[in-house]
Each structure stands twice: as structure tokens, then as C-alpha cells.
Amino acid sequence: MLSKVDNLPFVNENNAFYLLLAMHVAGVVGMSIDASRELFQMLTPFNLVATAAILLHFEKIKSGQYFLFILLTIIIGFFVEVAGVHSGVIFGEYSYGPTLGFKLWDVPLAIGINWVIMIYCTGLFARSVAHSKVPTILVGAVLMTAIDILIEPVAVKLDFWTWEGNHIPLRNYLGWFITSIILHTLFYYLMPKSNNSLAPRLLYILIGFFMALNFI
């Protein structure tokens, strides 16, 4: 089935890039307008799933390790968030709102998919600028933490999650950095030959998306 999809003339990385760009531009516009904000908030988990599906479709090395990376990242990302929400130790005291969709143990299932998208994109970017294990993992984790700094004000504004006392603790960024190191280590070992030129372009889209939403 996937090979038949790939043979369609319009299925290519350039068109996928423009589709992802259009989706995220529409998201910025939709969330900027009071009349449409609630609708676009409701669409957020579907956007995450669609983005992940489009991105991962263009991975050229779909080995068993590729699927293991996706599975482990979803599981680890999700359960770190479960532990974080219920303990308040890992990231600080926070709780998820309804925007990210259906929740299990007070954590949206879509959050695991978000970890996959972010680790995959930052992992490939880090590999392009650093060429040995430790620098690659550190660059990826630092980039993840920098992106979280962009995400946090948007997340609170759009009810992705809320912080106790409306204060984002420094512990959150430390927890995000440590979790990112763990997941980037997985990426480094499980995806050594990963090849997807759409990933860095999606990373630029996501950075622009959250930068724009910081101004609405």
C-alpha cells in the first residue's frame, strides 16, 4: 500500500514540506482569531498525528530499529510525563488541559507522538552539525530545551498545560534536558543511518510556528 502511495506523482518531500507549512501557518492564523481559536485548539492532537505520519513516511531506512525507536520514544516520553504530573519532581507542579486530546493517567496520549517528532527532527539536525556521539547528543538536548523555552508560554496560553502559581520552574528545563539526553541517546544508537531531508525543514517550521504563537 505504501509503495503505491509513493508512486503517486504528487507524493514527494517538497510537496510534504509545503503541506506541513500550510498546516502550521493555518494553525497560527486560526489560533490568532478569537472566533476560530477553540476549533484550532481542538484540532491540535490531529495535527500532531498528521505531522508525525507525514514526517515518518519519508524516512528512507525503515528497519526494525526504526520502529523500536518510535515505540520506545512514545513509551518513555509518555511515562516520564505521567511521573512528572503525579510527582511534581521531574518538571515541577503542572497539569494538562484539554487541548492535546484524550488523556490516560492525566497525560494526553498525543504527548508521546510529540516527543517522537521533536527528538527525530532535532536528532537529525544535531547529527548534521556534530559528528561524534557526545556532541551530537548534547546538541540535540540543548536544542530541545531551547525549543521548550519557546513552547512554554504558548502552551500555557492555549491550555496545553498549566503550572502551579503560573510560574514555570527552572526544574522544568532541567527535566526536559535530561529526558532529551536519554531519548537522543536512543536515537543515536537506534537510528545511525536515518535519512530524511524533510526533518530539518519541519524543525524550522515548528520553531517558526511557536515563535509566531508567542506574539498572538
Phi and psi restraints in degrees (value plus and minus 20) as a CYANA .aco file:
   2 LEU   PHI     -85.7   -45.7
   2 LEU   PSI     -55.1   -15.1
   3 SER   PHI     -85.2   -45.2
   3 SER   PSI     -54.7   -14.7
   4 LYS   PHI     -87.0   -47.0
   4 LYS   PSI     -58.4   -18.4
   5 VAL   PHI     -83.1   -43.1
   5 VAL   PSI     -64.0   -24.0
   6 ASP   PHI     -81.9   -41.9
   6 ASP   PSI     -47.8    -7.8
   7 ASN   PHI     -98.7   -58.7
   7 ASN   PSI     -31.0     9.0
   8 LEU   PHI     -87.9   -47.9
   8 LEU   PSI     117.4   157.4
   9 PRO   PHI     -83.8   -43.8
   9 PRO   PSI     -45.5    -5.5
  10 PHE   PHI    -112.6   -72.6
  10 PHE   PSI     -22.9    17.1
  11 VAL   PHI    -111.0   -71.0
  11 VAL   PSI      76.9   116.9
  12 ASN   PHI    -172.9  -132.9
  12 ASN   PSI     148.6   188.6
  13 GLU   PHI     -85.6   -45.6
  13 GLU   PSI     -55.0   -15.0
  14 ASN   PHI     -83.9   -43.9
  14 ASN   PSI     -66.2   -26.2
  15 ASN   PHI     -85.9   -45.9
  15 ASN   PSI     -55.9   -15.9
  16 ALA   PHI     -83.6   -43.6
  16 ALA   PSI     -60.6   -20.6
  17 PHE   PHI     -80.0   -40.0
  17 PHE   PSI     -67.1   -27.1
  18 TYR   PHI     -86.3   -46.3
  18 TYR   PSI     -53.9   -13.9
  19 LEU   PHI     -85.9   -45.9
  19 LEU   PSI     -66.4   -26.4
  20 LEU   PHI     -83.4   -43.4
  20 LEU   PSI     -60.1   -20.1
  21 LEU   PHI     -81.6   -41.6
  21 LEU   PSI     -65.2   -25.2
  22 ALA   PHI     -82.9   -42.9
  22 ALA   PSI     -61.1   -21.1
  23 MET   PHI     -79.8   -39.8
  23 MET   PSI     -63.4   -23.4
  24 HIS   PHI     -99.2   -59.2
  24 HIS   PSI     -52.5   -12.5
  25 VAL   PHI     -84.1   -44.1
  25 VAL   PSI     -63.3   -23.3
  26 ALA   PHI     -80.4   -40.4
  26 ALA   PSI     -57.9   -17.9
  27 GLY   PHI     -83.2   -43.2
  27 GLY   PSI     -63.2   -23.2
  28 VAL   PHI     -82.3   -42.3
  28 VAL   PSI     -67.2   -27.2
  29 VAL   PHI     -83.5   -43.5
  29 VAL   PSI     -67.3   -27.3
  30 GLY   PHI     -82.2   -42.2
  30 GLY   PSI     -57.3   -17.3
  31 MET   PHI    -102.4   -62.4
  31 MET   PSI     -29.9    10.1
  32 SER   PHI    -105.7   -65.7
  32 SER   PSI     -36.1     3.9
  33 ILE   PHI    -125.9   -85.9
  33 ILE   PSI     104.9   144.9
  34 ASP   PHI     -75.0   -35.0
  34 ASP   PSI     -61.1   -21.1
  35 ALA   PHI     -87.1   -47.1
  35 ALA   PSI     -46.2    -6.2
  36 SER   PHI    -130.6   -90.6
  36 SER   PSI     -24.6    15.4
  37 ARG   PHI     -79.7   -39.7
  37 ARG   PSI     -64.5   -24.5
  38 GLU   PHI     -82.2   -42.2
  38 GLU   PSI     -61.1   -21.1
  39 LEU   PHI     -81.7   -41.7
  39 LEU   PSI     -65.7   -25.7
  40 PHE   PHI     -91.0   -51.0
  40 PHE   PSI     -50.0   -10.0
  41 GLN   PHI     -83.3   -43.3
  41 GLN   PSI     -62.2   -22.2
  42 MET   PHI     -82.8   -42.8
  42 MET   PSI     -50.1   -10.1
  43 LEU   PHI    -101.5   -61.5
  43 LEU   PSI     -27.6    12.4
  44 THR   PHI     -75.0   -35.0
  44 THR   PSI     -70.2   -30.2
  45 PRO   PHI     -83.5   -43.5
  45 PRO   PSI     -53.3   -13.3
  46 PHE   PHI     -88.1   -48.1
  46 PHE   PSI     -56.4   -16.4
  47 ASN   PHI     -83.7   -43.7
  47 ASN   PSI     -60.3   -20.3
  48 LEU   PHI     -82.1   -42.1
  48 LEU   PSI     -66.4   -26.4
  49 VAL   PHI     -83.9   -43.9
  49 VAL   PSI     -64.8   -24.8
  50 ALA   PHI     -83.8   -43.8
  50 ALA   PSI     -62.5   -22.5
  51 THR   PHI     -81.4   -41.4
  51 THR   PSI     -65.5   -25.5
  52 ALA   PHI     -82.4   -42.4
  52 ALA   PSI     -63.3   -23.3
  53 ALA   PHI     -83.1   -43.1
  53 ALA   PSI     -63.9   -23.9
  54 ILE   PHI     -85.2   -45.2
  54 ILE   PSI     -67.2   -27.2
  55 LEU   PHI     -79.4   -39.4
  55 LEU   PSI     -72.3   -32.3
  56 LEU   PHI     -91.9   -51.9
  56 LEU   PSI     -42.7    -2.7
  57 HIS   PHI     -79.5   -39.5
  57 HIS   PSI     -52.5   -12.5
  58 PHE   PHI    -112.4   -72.4
  58 PHE   PSI     -13.6    26.4
  59 GLU   PHI     -85.7   -45.7
  59 GLU   PSI     108.4   148.4
  60 LYS   PHI    -107.4   -67.4
  60 LYS   PSI     -38.7     1.3
  61 ILE   PHI    -134.2   -94.2
  61 ILE   PSI      65.7   105.7
  62 LYS   PHI    -116.9   -76.9
  62 LYS   PSI      53.6    93.6
  63 SER   PHI    -111.1   -71.1
  63 SER   PSI    -199.8  -159.8
  64 GLY   PHI     -81.7   -41.7
  64 GLY   PSI     -54.5   -14.5
  65 GLN   PHI     -86.4   -46.4
  65 GLN   PSI     -52.3   -12.3
  66 TYR   PHI     -81.3   -41.3
  66 TYR   PSI     -68.3   -28.3
  67 PHE   PHI     -89.3   -49.3
  67 PHE   PSI     -53.3   -13.3
  68 LEU   PHI     -85.8   -45.8
  68 LEU   PSI     -61.4   -21.4
  69 PHE   PHI     -78.4   -38.4
  69 PHE   PSI     -67.3   -27.3
  70 ILE   PHI     -80.4   -40.4
  70 ILE   PSI     -67.7   -27.7
  71 LEU   PHI     -82.9   -42.9
  71 LEU   PSI     -68.4   -28.4
  72 LEU   PHI     -86.1   -46.1
  72 LEU   PSI     -57.4   -17.4
  73 THR   PHI     -86.5   -46.5
  73 THR   PSI     -61.8   -21.8
  74 ILE   PHI     -81.6   -41.6
  74 ILE   PSI     -67.2   -27.2
  75 ILE   PHI     -86.0   -46.0
  75 ILE   PSI     -70.1   -30.1
  76 ILE   PHI     -84.9   -44.9
  76 ILE   PSI     -67.0   -27.0
  77 GLY   PHI     -78.1   -38.1
  77 GLY   PSI     -64.0   -24.0
  78 PHE   PHI     -86.1   -46.1
  78 PHE   PSI     -68.0   -28.0
  79 PHE   PHI     -95.2   -55.2
  79 PHE   PSI     -46.1    -6.1
  80 VAL   PHI     -83.1   -43.1
  80 VAL   PSI     -60.7   -20.7
  81 GLU   PHI     -87.3   -47.3
  81 GLU   PSI     -59.4   -19.4
  82 VAL   PHI     -80.0   -40.0
  82 VAL   PSI     -68.0   -28.0
  83 ALA   PHI     -82.6   -42.6
  83 ALA   PSI     -58.8   -18.8
  84 GLY   PHI     -84.5   -44.5
  84 GLY   PSI     -65.5   -25.5
  85 VAL   PHI     -84.3   -44.3
  85 VAL   PSI     -61.9   -21.9
  86 HIS   PHI    -106.5   -66.5
  86 HIS   PSI     -40.5    -0.5
  87 SER   PHI    -123.2   -83.2
  87 SER   PSI     -51.7   -11.7
  88 GLY   PHI      52.9    92.9
  88 GLY   PSI     -14.3    25.7
  89 VAL   PHI    -110.1   -70.1
  89 VAL   PSI     -62.3   -22.3
  90 ILE   PHI     -92.0   -52.0
  90 ILE   PSI     -69.1   -29.1
  91 PHE   PHI    -135.6   -95.6
  91 PHE   PSI     -32.6     7.4
  92 GLY   PHI      90.9   130.9
  92 GLY   PSI    -196.2  -156.2
  93 GLU   PHI    -106.5   -66.5
  93 GLU   PSI      92.0   132.0
  94 TYR   PHI    -169.8  -129.8
  94 TYR   PSI     144.8   184.8
  95 SER   PHI    -166.4  -126.4
  95 SER   PSI     130.0   170.0
  96 TYR   PHI    -106.2   -66.2
  96 TYR   PSI     119.9   159.9
  97 GLY   PHI    -107.8   -67.8
  97 GLY   PSI    -189.2  -149.2
  98 PRO   PHI    -103.4   -63.4
  98 PRO   PSI     -30.8     9.2
  99 THR   PHI     -80.8   -40.8
  99 THR   PSI     -56.7   -16.7
 100 LEU   PHI    -105.5   -65.5
 100 LEU   PSI     -14.0    26.0
 101 GLY   PHI      74.4   114.4
 101 GLY   PSI    -181.3  -141.3
 102 PHE   PHI     -74.7   -34.7
 102 PHE   PSI     115.5   155.5
 103 LYS   PHI    -134.8   -94.8
 103 LYS   PSI     124.0   164.0
 104 LEU   PHI    -144.3  -104.3
 104 LEU   PSI     105.9   145.9
 105 TRP   PHI      35.0    75.0
 105 TRP   PSI      19.1    59.1
 106 ASP   PHI      50.7    90.7
 106 ASP   PSI      -5.9    34.1
 107 VAL   PHI    -145.6  -105.6
 107 VAL   PSI     109.7   149.7
 108 PRO   PHI     -81.3   -41.3
 108 PRO   PSI     115.7   155.7
 109 LEU   PHI     -80.4   -40.4
 109 LEU   PSI     -50.1   -10.1
 110 ALA   PHI     -85.9   -45.9
 110 ALA   PSI     -35.6     4.4
 111 ILE   PHI     -86.1   -46.1
 111 ILE   PSI     -51.9   -11.9
 112 GLY   PHI     -84.5   -44.5
 112 GLY   PSI     -57.5   -17.5
 113 ILE   PHI     -86.2   -46.2
 113 ILE   PSI     -58.2   -18.2
 114 ASN   PHI     -80.9   -40.9
 114 ASN   PSI     -61.9   -21.9
 115 TRP   PHI     -81.1   -41.1
 115 TRP   PSI     -60.3   -20.3
 116 VAL   PHI     -81.0   -41.0
 116 VAL   PSI     -69.2   -29.2
 117 ILE   PHI     -77.4   -37.4
 117 ILE   PSI     -69.2   -29.2
 118 MET   PHI     -90.1   -50.1
 118 MET   PSI     -63.8   -23.8
 119 ILE   PHI     -86.1   -46.1
 119 ILE   PSI     -61.4   -21.4
 120 TYR   PHI     -82.0   -42.0
 120 TYR   PSI     -68.6   -28.6
 121 CYS   PHI     -87.7   -47.7
 121 CYS   PSI     -67.0   -27.0
 122 THR   PHI     -90.3   -50.3
 122 THR   PSI     -49.9    -9.9
 123 GLY   PHI     -85.0   -45.0
 123 GLY   PSI     -64.9   -24.9
 124 LEU   PHI     -88.4   -48.4
 124 LEU   PSI     -57.1   -17.1
 125 PHE   PHI     -84.3   -44.3
 125 PHE   PSI     -66.1   -26.1
 126 ALA   PHI     -80.1   -40.1
 126 ALA   PSI     -59.4   -19.4
 127 ARG   PHI     -84.4   -44.4
 127 ARG   PSI     -48.5    -8.5
 128 SER   PHI     -97.5   -57.5
 128 SER   PSI     -39.2     0.8
 129 VAL   PHI    -133.0   -93.0
 129 VAL   PSI     -36.5     3.5
 130 ALA   PHI    -148.8  -108.8
 130 ALA   PSI     121.3   161.3
 131 HIS   PHI    -141.9  -101.9
 131 HIS   PSI      -4.1    35.9
 132 SER   PHI    -158.4  -118.4
 132 SER   PSI     149.2   189.2
 133 LYS   PHI     -78.2   -38.2
 133 LYS   PSI     -80.9   -40.9
 134 VAL   PHI     -82.9   -42.9
 134 VAL   PSI     -69.2   -29.2
 135 PRO   PHI     -79.4   -39.4
 135 PRO   PSI     -58.5   -18.5
 136 THR   PHI     -83.1   -43.1
 136 THR   PSI     -65.8   -25.8
 137 ILE   PHI     -85.3   -45.3
 137 ILE   PSI     -62.1   -22.1
 138 LEU   PHI     -87.6   -47.6
 138 LEU   PSI     -62.2   -22.2
 139 VAL   PHI     -80.0   -40.0
 139 VAL   PSI     -64.5   -24.5
 140 GLY   PHI     -80.9   -40.9
 140 GLY   PSI     -64.1   -24.1
 141 ALA   PHI     -88.7   -48.7
 141 ALA   PSI     -59.6   -19.6
 142 VAL   PHI     -84.2   -44.2
 142 VAL   PSI     -62.5   -22.5
 143 LEU   PHI     -83.8   -43.8
 143 LEU   PSI     -61.9   -21.9
 144 MET   PHI     -78.7   -38.7
 144 MET   PSI     -63.4   -23.4
 145 THR   PHI     -87.6   -47.6
 145 THR   PSI     -59.5   -19.5
 146 ALA   PHI     -82.6   -42.6
 146 ALA   PSI     -60.5   -20.5
 147 ILE   PHI     -86.4   -46.4
 147 ILE   PSI     -56.4   -16.4
 148 ASP   PHI     -82.6   -42.6
 148 ASP   PSI     -53.7   -13.7
 149 ILE   PHI     -80.8   -40.8
 149 ILE   PSI     -57.0   -17.0
 150 LEU   PHI     -90.4   -50.4
 150 LEU   PSI     -58.6   -18.6
 151 ILE   PHI     -91.5   -51.5
 151 ILE   PSI     -59.3   -19.3
 152 GLU   PHI     -74.7   -34.7
 152 GLU   PSI     -70.6   -30.6
 153 PRO   PHI     -82.0   -42.0
 153 PRO   PSI     -55.9   -15.9
 154 VAL   PHI     -87.4   -47.4
 154 VAL   PSI     -63.5   -23.5
 155 ALA   PHI     -80.3   -40.3
 155 ALA   PSI     -61.9   -21.9
 156 VAL   PHI     -88.1   -48.1
 156 VAL   PSI     -64.2   -24.2
 157 LYS   PHI     -81.4   -41.4
 157 LYS   PSI     -58.2   -18.2
 158 LEU   PHI    -120.5   -80.5
 158 LEU   PSI      -8.2    31.8
 159 ASP   PHI      44.1    84.1
 159 ASP   PSI      14.7    54.7
 160 PHE   PHI     -88.0   -48.0
 160 PHE   PSI     -68.2   -28.2
 161 TRP   PHI    -175.7  -135.7
 161 TRP   PSI     145.7   185.7
 162 THR   PHI    -151.6  -111.6
 162 THR   PSI     131.2   171.2
 163 TRP   PHI    -126.6   -86.6
 163 TRP   PSI     123.7   163.7
 164 GLU   PHI     -81.7   -41.7
 164 GLU   PSI     107.9   147.9
 165 GLY   PHI      52.6    92.6
 165 GLY   PSI      -7.2    32.8
 166 ASN   PHI      33.7    73.7
 166 ASN   PSI      12.2    52.2
 167 HIS   PHI    -142.0  -102.0
 167 HIS   PSI     106.1   146.1
 168 ILE   PHI    -108.9   -68.9
 168 ILE   PSI      91.2   131.2
 169 PRO   PHI     -96.0   -56.0
 169 PRO   PSI     133.4   173.4
 170 LEU   PHI     -81.2   -41.2
 170 LEU   PSI     -47.8    -7.8
 171 ARG   PHI     -77.1   -37.1
 171 ARG   PSI     -52.1   -12.1
 172 ASN   PHI     -79.1   -39.1
 172 ASN   PSI     -65.2   -25.2
 173 TYR   PHI     -91.2   -51.2
 173 TYR   PSI     -53.7   -13.7
 174 LEU   PHI     -86.3   -46.3
 174 LEU   PSI     -64.9   -24.9
 175 GLY   PHI     -82.3   -42.3
 175 GLY   PSI     -60.2   -20.2
 176 TRP   PHI     -84.3   -44.3
 176 TRP   PSI     -61.8   -21.8
 177 PHE   PHI     -84.4   -44.4
 177 PHE   PSI     -65.8   -25.8
 178 ILE   PHI     -86.0   -46.0
 178 ILE   PSI     -64.0   -24.0
 179 THR   PHI     -81.1   -41.1
 179 THR   PSI     -59.8   -19.8
 180 SER   PHI     -85.1   -45.1
 180 SER   PSI     -57.6   -17.6
 181 ILE   PHI     -80.7   -40.7
 181 ILE   PSI     -64.9   -24.9
 182 ILE   PHI     -80.3   -40.3
 182 ILE   PSI     -68.1   -28.1
 183 LEU   PHI     -93.1   -53.1
 183 LEU   PSI     -52.8   -12.8
 184 HIS   PHI     -90.5   -50.5
 184 HIS   PSI     -49.8    -9.8
 185 THR   PHI     -84.9   -44.9
 185 THR   PSI     -63.1   -23.1
 186 LEU   PHI     -78.1   -38.1
 186 LEU   PSI     -67.2   -27.2
 187 PHE   PHI     -80.2   -40.2
 187 PHE   PSI     -63.1   -23.1
 188 TYR   PHI     -80.5   -40.5
 188 TYR   PSI     -62.9   -22.9
 189 TYR   PHI    -104.9   -64.9
 189 TYR   PSI     -54.1   -14.1
 190 LEU   PHI    -107.9   -67.9
 190 LEU   PSI     -42.2    -2.2
 191 MET   PHI    -144.3  -104.3
 191 MET   PSI      31.3    71.3
 192 PRO   PHI     -87.0   -47.0
 192 PRO   PSI     -43.7    -3.7
 193 LYS   PHI    -135.6   -95.6
 193 LYS   PSI      -0.5    39.5
 194 SER   PHI     -74.9   -34.9
 194 SER   PSI     116.8   156.8
 195 ASN   PHI    -161.4  -121.4
 195 ASN   PSI      87.9   127.9
 196 ASN   PHI    -177.3  -137.3
 196 ASN   PSI      78.9   118.9
 197 SER   PHI     -91.9   -51.9
 197 SER   PSI     -30.4     9.6
 198 LEU   PHI     -93.9   -53.9
 198 LEU   PSI     -47.9    -7.9
 199 ALA   PHI     -79.6   -39.6
 199 ALA   PSI     -71.4   -31.4
 200 PRO   PHI     -84.3   -44.3
 200 PRO   PSI     -52.0   -12.0
 201 ARG   PHI     -89.6   -49.6
 201 ARG   PSI     -56.7   -16.7
 202 LEU   PHI     -85.7   -45.7
 202 LEU   PSI     -57.0   -17.0
 203 LEU   PHI     -78.5   -38.5
 203 LEU   PSI     -63.7   -23.7
 204 TYR   PHI     -83.2   -43.2
 204 TYR   PSI     -59.1   -19.1
 205 ILE   PHI     -81.4   -41.4
 205 ILE   PSI     -66.2   -26.2
 206 LEU   PHI     -84.9   -44.9
 206 LEU   PSI     -61.0   -21.0
 207 ILE   PHI     -83.0   -43.0
 207 ILE   PSI     -65.8   -25.8
 208 GLY   PHI     -82.6   -42.6
 208 GLY   PSI     -58.6   -18.6
 209 PHE   PHI     -79.0   -39.0
 209 PHE   PSI     -70.4   -30.4
 210 PHE   PHI     -94.2   -54.2
 210 PHE   PSI     -52.1   -12.1
 211 MET   PHI     -82.2   -42.2
 211 MET   PSI     -64.5   -24.5
 212 ALA   PHI     -83.7   -43.7
 212 ALA   PSI     -62.2   -22.2
 213 LEU   PHI     -87.9   -47.9
 213 LEU   PSI     -40.9    -0.9
 214 ASN   PHI     -87.7   -47.7
 214 ASN   PSI     -35.7     4.3
 215 PHE   PHI    -125.2   -85.2
 215 PHE   PSI     -19.9    20.1
